[in-house]
Amino acid sequence: LTQSTNIFSLVERFTFRPSPNEAALPTPPPLLPPEIQYWAGVIMRNACRKDEARGGIRQCANMLCGRWESAPREFAKCRRCRKAKYCGKECQSRAWAEGHRFWCSAREE
């Protein structure tokens, strides 16, 4: 049985931009070239965008899941970054283990 690879968590890692607080740390996270951040962001926006043709619903951010919302805003956002949206705890935990934890950063208010 062949298991498909979820490249979503790899791509999302390249969208990471340190917050001002993280950039001021004695050992700040590494900066990526702006071109890599830009194109990774394009991929992420296309993967996470609303499907307006289907009433503005989104797909679970765990790309191996593939589940779509039955109504807009049904899925919960990651409480830390508030970007990724998951259909349930199992998908959120799996995505965290597969790499979401590497780029997820608290949102600046």
C-alpha positions in Angstrom: 0.0 0.0 0.0 1.5 3.3 -1.0 1.2 6.2 1.4 0.9 9.6 -0.2 3.2 12.4 1.1 1.7 15.5 2.5 3.8 18.3 1.1 1.5 20.9 2.6 3.4 21.0 5.9 6.7 21.4 4.0 5.5 24.3 1.9 3.9 26.0 4.9 7.2 25.9 6.7 8.7 28.1 4.0 6.1 30.8 4.6 7.4 31.4 8.2 8.3 35.0 9.0 9.5 35.7 12.5 7.4 38.1 14.5 9.1 41.3 15.8 9.5 39.7 19.2 11.1 36.5 17.7 13.4 38.6 15.5 14.7 40.4 18.6 15.7 37.2 20.4 19.4 36.5 21.1 19.2 33.6 18.6 16.4 34.6 16.2 14.8 32.0 13.8 16.6 31.9 10.4 15.3 34.2 7.6 14.4 32.7 4.3 15.0 34.5 1.0 11.9 36.7 0.1 11.4 34.8 -3.2 10.9 31.5 -1.3 8.6 33.1 1.2 6.6 34.7 -1.6 6.0 31.6 -3.7 5.4 29.4 -0.6 2.7 32.0 0.4 1.1 31.8 -3.1 0.9 28.0 -2.8 -0.6 28.3 0.7 -3.2 30.9 -0.3 -4.3 28.8 -3.2 -4.5 25.7 -1.0 -6.4 27.4 1.9 -8.6 29.8 0.0 -12.4 29.7 0.1 -14.2 28.0 -2.7 -16.6 30.8 -3.6 -18.3 28.6 -6.2 -19.3 26.3 -3.3 -20.6 29.0 -1.0 -17.3 30.2 0.6 -16.3 26.9 2.2 -12.8 25.7 2.9 -11.0 22.4 2.9 -9.3 21.0 6.0 -5.7 22.2 6.3 -4.6 18.5 6.8 -4.3 17.8 3.1 -4.5 14.0 3.6 -8.0 14.5 5.0 -9.6 16.3 2.0 -12.8 17.1 3.9 -14.7 20.2 3.0 -16.8 22.3 5.3 -20.6 21.8 5.0 -21.1 25.5 5.8 -18.7 28.5 6.0 -16.7 28.8 9.2 -17.5 25.3 10.3 -13.9 24.4 10.9 -11.9 25.7 13.8 -8.7 27.8 13.3 -5.4 26.9 14.9 -5.5 28.9 18.2 -1.9 29.9 17.9 -1.5 31.2 14.3 -5.2 31.5 13.4 -4.4 30.6 9.8 -4.8 26.9 9.5 -8.3 25.5 9.7 -9.0 21.9 10.7 -12.1 19.7 10.6 -11.3 18.2 14.0 -8.8 17.5 16.7 -7.4 14.4 15.0 -6.5 16.3 11.8 -5.1 19.2 13.8 -2.9 16.8 15.8 -1.7 15.0 12.7 -0.8 18.3 11.0 1.0 19.5 14.1 3.1 16.3 14.1 3.8 16.5 10.3 5.2 20.0 10.5 2.7 22.7 11.4 4.6 23.2 14.6 7.7 24.3 12.8 6.1 27.4 11.2 3.2 28.1 13.5 3.7 31.3 15.4 1.5 33.3 17.7 -0.3 36.1 15.8 0.7 39.6 16.7 -2.3 41.6 18.0 
